[in-house]
Amino acid sequence: MLRITCLCGEIYHADQRHTGSNIQCTKCNRILEIEPPLEEPALLLVAGPSLFQKYRVVGALALLLLVIAVGLWFYFRPKPLPKNKMS
C-alpha cells in the first residue's frame, strides 16, 4: 500500500499496481502522481563516537573548570577593609 500526501495535507492510499498513474486531490484539485516507493536506506556503520559527543565532553570539562575558577576567585579575592567611623 502506497501513501500519497498532497501539499495541502490530504492523504491518499493506493495499491502498488497503480504506480505511474495520477489522482486528483479532492480538497485542492491538484493532480498527484502515484510514485513507486523509495528504496530502503542502507544500514550505516558507525565507527565511533560522533564529533558532537566528543565536543560535549570537552564543553562539560570547560564549564567545570570555569565554575571552579570563579569559585576560587570569589574565595581568594581581596576583601575591602572595614571603614572606621570617626565621630
C-alpha positions as a Markdown table, in Angstrom:
| # | Residue | x | y | z |
|---|---|---|---|---|
| 1 | Met | 0.0 | 0.0 | 0.0 |
| 2 | Leu | 1.4 | 3.4 | -1.0 |
| 3 | Arg | 0.8 | 6.6 | 0.8 |
| 4 | Ile | 0.4 | 9.8 | -1.2 |
| 5 | Thr | 0.4 | 13.1 | 0.6 |
| 6 | Cys | -0.8 | 16.3 | -1.2 |
| 7 | Leu | 0.8 | 19.7 | -0.5 |
| 8 | Cys | -2.5 | 20.7 | 1.2 |
| 9 | Gly | -2.1 | 17.9 | 3.7 |
| 10 | Glu | -4.7 | 15.5 | 2.3 |
| 11 | Ile | -3.5 | 11.8 | 2.5 |
| 12 | Tyr | -4.4 | 9.1 | 0.0 |
| 13 | His | -3.6 | 5.4 | -0.2 |
| 14 | Ala | -3.1 | 3.3 | -3.4 |
| 15 | Asp | -2.0 | -0.2 | -4.4 |
| 16 | Gln | 1.4 | -0.6 | -6.0 |
| 17 | Arg | -0.3 | -1.7 | -9.2 |
| 18 | His | -1.4 | 2.0 | -9.7 |
| 19 | Thr | 2.2 | 3.2 | -9.7 |
| 20 | Gly | 2.7 | 5.8 | -12.5 |
| 21 | Ser | -0.9 | 6.8 | -12.7 |
| 22 | Asn | -2.4 | 10.1 | -11.4 |
| 23 | Ile | -5.1 | 11.0 | -9.0 |
| 24 | Gln | -6.8 | 14.4 | -8.3 |
| 25 | Cys | -6.9 | 15.8 | -4.8 |
| 26 | Thr | -10.5 | 16.3 | -3.6 |
| 27 | Lys | -9.5 | 19.1 | -1.3 |
| 28 | Cys | -7.4 | 21.4 | -3.6 |
| 29 | Asn | -7.8 | 19.8 | -7.1 |
| 30 | Arg | -4.1 | 19.2 | -7.6 |
| 31 | Ile | -3.0 | 16.3 | -9.8 |
| 32 | Leu | -0.9 | 13.9 | -7.8 |
| 33 | Glu | 1.3 | 11.2 | -9.4 |
| 34 | Ile | 1.4 | 7.8 | -7.7 |
| 35 | Glu | 5.2 | 7.2 | -7.4 |
| 36 | Pro | 6.9 | 3.9 | -6.6 |
| 37 | Pro | 8.1 | 3.5 | -3.0 |
| 38 | Leu | 11.6 | 4.7 | -2.2 |
| 39 | Glu | 14.3 | 2.1 | -1.6 |
| 40 | Glu | 15.1 | 1.2 | 1.9 |
| 41 | Pro | 18.2 | 3.1 | 3.1 |
| 42 | Ala | 21.3 | 1.0 | 3.6 |
| 43 | Leu | 22.5 | 0.2 | 7.0 |
| 44 | Leu | 25.0 | 2.8 | 8.3 |
| 45 | Leu | 28.0 | 1.5 | 10.2 |
| 46 | Val | 29.2 | 3.8 | 13.0 |
| 47 | Ala | 32.9 | 3.7 | 13.6 |
| 48 | Gly | 33.0 | 5.6 | 16.9 |
| 49 | Pro | 31.5 | 8.5 | 18.9 |
| 50 | Ser | 30.3 | 11.4 | 16.8 |
| 51 | Leu | 32.0 | 14.8 | 16.8 |
| 52 | Phe | 29.2 | 16.2 | 18.8 |
| 53 | Gln | 29.7 | 13.6 | 21.6 |
| 54 | Lys | 33.4 | 14.4 | 21.8 |
| 55 | Tyr | 32.8 | 18.2 | 22.0 |
| 56 | Arg | 30.1 | 17.7 | 24.6 |
| 57 | Val | 32.6 | 16.1 | 27.0 |
| 58 | Val | 35.1 | 18.9 | 26.2 |
| 59 | Gly | 32.4 | 21.5 | 26.8 |
| 60 | Ala | 31.4 | 20.0 | 30.1 |
| 61 | Leu | 35.0 | 19.9 | 31.3 |
| 62 | Ala | 35.5 | 23.6 | 30.3 |
| 63 | Leu | 32.3 | 24.6 | 32.2 |
| 64 | Leu | 33.5 | 22.7 | 35.3 |
| 65 | Leu | 36.9 | 24.5 | 35.1 |
| 66 | Leu | 35.1 | 27.9 | 34.7 |
| 67 | Val | 33.0 | 27.2 | 37.8 |
| 68 | Ile | 36.0 | 26.2 | 39.8 |
| 69 | Ala | 37.9 | 29.3 | 38.7 |
| 70 | Val | 35.1 | 31.7 | 39.6 |
| 71 | Gly | 34.7 | 30.0 | 43.0 |
| 72 | Leu | 38.4 | 30.3 | 43.7 |
| 73 | Trp | 38.4 | 34.0 | 42.6 |
| 74 | Phe | 35.5 | 34.8 | 45.0 |
| 75 | Tyr | 37.2 | 32.9 | 47.8 |
| 76 | Phe | 40.7 | 34.5 | 47.5 |
| 77 | Arg | 39.7 | 37.9 | 46.2 |
| 78 | Pro | 41.0 | 40.9 | 48.2 |
| 79 | Lys | 38.4 | 41.9 | 50.7 |
| 80 | Pro | 37.8 | 45.6 | 51.4 |
| 81 | Leu | 39.0 | 46.9 | 54.7 |
| 82 | Pro | 36.2 | 47.9 | 57.1 |
| 83 | Lys | 35.7 | 51.6 | 57.4 |
| 84 | Asn | 36.4 | 53.2 | 60.7 |
| 85 | Lys | 33.7 | 55.5 | 61.9 |
| 86 | Met | 35.3 | 58.6 | 63.5 |
| 87 | Ser | 32.9 | 60.7 | 65.5 |
